[in-house]
Amino acid sequence: MQEASVHAKALSREKGDHIPWGWVVITAVALVVAVTLAAFVWVGIYAYLIHPGEELAYYQNYAQFASPIVSVVVGIPVWFFACRWVGRKAGTRAVAMCLSAWLIVPLIDIPLSLLAQATAYDWAKLAISDTTKLLAAYLGGRAALKYVLGMRRVS
């Protein structure tokens, strides 16, 4: 009985039905960096092309206002498509892999917010941003799972 269980696990690993933890960490960190860079790029576009000529403090205030919005607007499609792509590496564990990648985001955001002594407003923005990323990661994982199951039916 136990031997059959070990054999089944080995067989599922052959098909790719395991979570590649290295990809989970790489995906999460890369997406956090990508969304953060998108916020910097947006503030740069705003400062140089849309509304040039203000003092530095004006752009710093604008960055504090715009960054959470950029995080949500850019974060949703970026997380969805990245999770749809990387989730395929986990086979039938695609959704679990994508949710595991998302779990790293609060592990980064919460300590940083505590260090920054975030206000209730900041926590609300963080909750909205992380929740939208969770939804995008889940839907991306579901899309990856659908693809994996479709490919297995074809083979």
N, C-alpha and C positions, 0 to 999 in steps of 0.2 A: 504494500500500500504506500509506504513512505517512498519507495523507489519510483513508483509511478508519478508521485507528486514532484519529485526532483526532476524526472524526465520531462514532465509537462512544463516545468519552469524553464528548463534548458531549451525546450522547443520554442516557447514563447519568446525567449531572449533572441533566438536565432531569427525570428520574424521581426524583431525590433519592438516587442511589447514590453519595454522597460523604459524608465525615465533616465535619460542621459544627464546626470546632474551637472556635469561641466557645461553643457549647453544651457541649462536652466540659469546658472549664474551668469554666464556670458550674455545671454539674452537680456536678463533683467538689468544688468549694469549698462549694457550698450543702449538699451531703450531709455533708461534714466538720463544718460549722457546726451542722447539724441534729442530728447524733448527739452532738456535744459539748453542745449545749443540752439534749438529752434527759438526759444524765448530771447536769447541774446541776439540772434540774427534779426528777429522781428523788431527789437528795440533799436538796433543799428539801422534798419531800413527806415523806421519811423524818424530817427534823429537826423539822418542824412538826406533822405528823399522826401518824406511826407511833411515834416515839421522842423526844418533846420533853424538854427540861430538862437536857440534858448540856452540858458545856463545849465551846467552839469546837474545841479540839484533838481531841475525840472525833469530831466531824463531819468534820474534815479527814482523820483516819485512815479513817473510813468512806468518804469520797469516793475515797480512793486505792484502797480495796478494791473498791468498787462500780462505779466508772467503767468499768473494762475489761469487766465483766459486762454493763453497760448497753450498751456499745459493740457487743458481739456480739449481744445479744438484740434491740436496736433496729436495729442496723446491717444485719442480714440482710434483714428485710422492706423497710426504707427503700431500701436499694441495689437490691433486686430490682425493686420497683415503679417507682422513679425511672428505672432503666435500661430497664425495659420501655416506659415512656412516652417517654423521650427517644431511645431507640434507633430508634424508628420514623422519626425525622427523617433517619436515615442510610440508609434503604432497605435494600439487601442488605448494606450495611456496618455493620449494627446491632451485631453482636457486636464488631467491631473498635472501634467507637466506645465501647461500654461498657467494654471492657478498657482503652482509652486513658484514659477518665475515672478508672478505678480506679488506673491507673499514677501519677496525680498524688498519690494518698494516701500511698504510701511516700515520694514526693518531699517531702512535708510532714512525715510522721512520723519518718523516719530522722534528718534534721538536728535536729529538736526533741529526740529521744531522745539524740542525741550531746551536745547542749548541756546536757541535764539529767543527764548522766553516768549513764545507765540501767544497772541491774544486769542480770544474766542473767535473773532472774525477770521484769523489766520487758520485756526483749527477747522473752521467750517469750509474754507477754501480747500484745505488739504483733504478733507473728507470727500468733498465733491470730486476733486481731481482723482483721488485714489479709487473712488467708487466707479467712476467712468472707465478707468483703466482696468478695473476688475471685470466689468461687463465686457469690455473689448477683448480682454484675454480669454474669458470664458467663450465668447462667440467665436474667436479665432481658433480656440481649441476644438470647439464643436465642428467648425468647418474642416479642420485638419482630420478629425476623426471620420467625418463623412467621406473625405477623400481617401483615407486609408482603407476604410471598409469597401468603398467602391472599387478600389484597385485590387483588393483581395477577391472580390466576386468575379472580376474579369480574369484573374489568373487561374 
